[in-house]
Amino acid sequence: MVDVAVIQFAPSQDKQENLRTLRTLAAEAAGRGAKVVVAPEYAMFTAPRTDERIVESAEGLDGKFVSGLAATAKELDVHLIAGVNEQLPGDDHISNTLVALGPGGDIVATYRKLHLYDAFGYKESDVIRAGEIGAPETFAVDGLTFGMQTCYDLRFPEVTRRIVDAGADVLLMPAQWVPGPLKEDHWSTLVRARAIENTVYVVAADQSARTGAGNSMIVDPMGVTLASLGERVGTAVAEVSAERITEVREKNPALALRRFTVSEI
């Protein structure tokens, strides 16, 4: 069993302030027993629009912000996951990247957003480079395997299925789910759907208002919401276990009964 947490806040254009807020909330979650703490997408820097400011904010994964995340993970003895704006040398675009820092302060997994948010009046591809499709990176904590994906990827069920096929028991989902007509309903419906159809836990950490829709949540393999945050800034903690996954898969062996696999187009 592992206690996991989502932390919800609205990152600003001040990277150091974002790091301080993230550390404060991560410390709160760790104090409640969390060993895996998940922060939102764009936790490093968020502007009102996805434009050149995002590019200017970018750093390498050896930069000050990720180093600050590493120090926090080490200090709190947790796995810490957050969305960062990763600089791509020689490119006028950047990568929307998730980093997972282990308790030793090392990067144990990365994920670069595959599906860019060119929808609902936004065009993330103007400044973001889509990640290369490769074998999903995972990491283990106390016998459970964790995988990652980002925000808009939630609308593409094959992304989650590939991560589950790579062995993930728990999907970590940082997001900046932009508010809009029915968007909050889409978020909660899709998070629960990914959990139910894959019989895995989903740990979904969104930004709070005004930049995000909030409603960060932790959902079990049967689609039960174990913890959620609504609109507030804060943390939510829940327990994930291999026993619950086994119990659900005995009742609903959907993964074992399926007749299709996912392949790259």
Disulfide bonds with the S-S distance in Angstrom:
none
